[in-house]
Amino acid sequence: MALKKEFMQAHEIIGDPPGTGPIPVSKPTWYKWINSGYAPESVKSVPRMRVWLISDINKFIERIDNGEG
């Protein structure tokens, strides 16, 4: 599932409501994965907003799909 934009916000990754996005997990799980190093790090775009590179999210999805996660 390749995504086309350059950046995504958390609600676009996990979905709104949570669990309906390309990575269907809850918000606490998503941030736990980030803090543990399992999920990709975010990039600061503006103060108080975290975004993720689409390329990083696509690689993460591939890793999970291949059973490497």
C-alpha positions as CSV (number, residue, x, y, z in Angstrom):
1,M,0.0,0.0,0.0
2,A,2.1,2.9,-1.2
3,L,1.1,6.4,-0.1
4,K,1.5,9.5,-2.3
5,K,2.1,12.5,-0.1
6,E,5.5,13.6,1.4
7,F,4.4,13.9,5.0
8,M,1.6,12.4,7.2
9,Q,0.3,13.4,10.6
10,A,-0.5,10.7,13.3
11,H,-4.2,10.8,12.7
12,E,-3.6,10.0,9.0
13,I,-1.3,7.1,9.9
14,I,-3.4,5.4,12.5
15,G,-6.8,6.7,11.3
16,D,-9.5,8.9,12.6
17,P,-11.1,7.2,14.5
18,P,-7.9,5.3,15.5
19,G,-7.5,1.9,14.1
20,T,-8.9,2.8,10.6
21,G,-5.7,4.0,9.0
22,P,-2.9,2.3,7.0
23,I,-1.4,1.3,10.4
24,P,-4.6,0.4,12.4
25,V,-3.5,0.8,16.0
26,S,-4.6,3.0,18.9
27,K,-2.9,6.4,19.5
28,P,-1.2,5.1,22.7
29,T,0.2,2.1,20.9
30,W,1.5,4.3,18.0
31,Y,3.4,6.6,20.4
32,K,4.6,3.6,22.5
33,W,6.1,2.1,19.3
34,I,7.8,5.4,18.5
35,N,9.2,5.8,22.0
36,S,10.5,2.2,21.9
37,G,12.2,2.6,18.5
38,Y,9.8,0.1,16.8
39,A,8.1,2.8,14.6
40,P,9.8,5.6,12.7
41,E,10.8,8.8,14.4
42,S,8.7,11.9,13.6
43,V,10.0,15.1,12.0
44,K,9.0,18.5,13.5
45,S,7.3,20.6,10.8
46,V,6.1,23.5,13.0
47,P,6.0,24.0,16.8
48,R,3.7,21.5,18.4
49,M,3.2,19.4,15.2
50,R,4.8,16.1,14.5
51,V,4.8,14.6,11.0
52,W,6.3,11.4,9.5
53,L,7.9,11.0,6.1
54,I,5.8,8.9,3.8
55,S,8.8,7.0,2.7
56,D,9.5,6.0,6.4
57,I,5.9,5.0,6.9
58,N,5.9,2.9,3.7
59,K,9.1,1.1,4.7
60,F,7.5,0.5,8.2
61,I,4.4,-1.0,6.6
62,E,6.5,-3.2,4.3
63,R,8.5,-4.4,7.3
64,I,5.3,-5.3,9.1
65,D,3.8,-7.0,6.0
66,N,7.0,-9.1,5.6
67,G,6.9,-10.2,9.2
68,E,10.0,-8.3,10.1
69,G,8.3,-6.2,12.7
